[in-house]
């Protein structure tokens, strides 16, 4: 199956966003002065990254089926 460059980009960006959320949560446990801000930001980035990842996989699946049907 062929994976296009835009699909790879969206997938990699969603993984980066999830990593950003994990980083925020990790820093929140290290720096206690802004712990609630880091945990809120971490959860926000995890949600945004998860939604982006889910949408990219959901859109990518019918695209692959359409490409396979055209061949």
Secondary structure as UniProt FT lines:
FT   HELIX           5..30
FT   TURN            33..34
FT   HELIX           35..70
//
